């Protein structure tokens, strides 16, 4: 288990064996980028990435804890790099939608024309 590459990084990466440990930097860069991109608008408390190598595929599990709940993503691919990229892309989409939802202000209760 390794902690994120930057100080105070909420990223934890686990499950990499000796053969796939070279992907550590790729994983760190992908997820550090997402935290930098969305960290100002979404409070990300932790991001756990677990890699599991099966007989013919890699499984990537990502658990992201934010101020508004937990996001869990899982992908299986034959290539570890593909799996990492797909999970990062999906997480980017989810976080972008969450950020957009925060921008939309809820309407004031009782301001409708029902009176």
FENGI-V752777 format. One line per field, one symbol per residue. phi: phi as a letter, one per 40 degrees, with the letter a starting at -180 (. if undefined). psi: psi as a letter, one per 40 degrees, with the letter a starting at -180 (. if undefined). burial: 1 if it has 16 or more other ideal C-beta (glycine too) atoms within 10 Angstrom, else 0. Layout:
BEGIN
phi: ???
psi: ???
burial: ???
END
This chain:
BEGIN
phi: .bcdcbcgcccbbbgccdcbcccdcccdcdccdccccbccbbcccabbbbbbcccbabbbbbbbbbcbhbbbbbbbacbccccccccccccdcccccccccccccccccgccccc
psi: hiiidiiehehhhiehaddeeeeddddddddddddddedddhhhdihhhhhhhadeihhhhhhhhideaihhihihidhddddddddddddddddddddddddhhiihheeife.
burial: 0001000011101001000000100011011101100100010100111110000001111101010000101010100100111111001000100100000000000000000
END
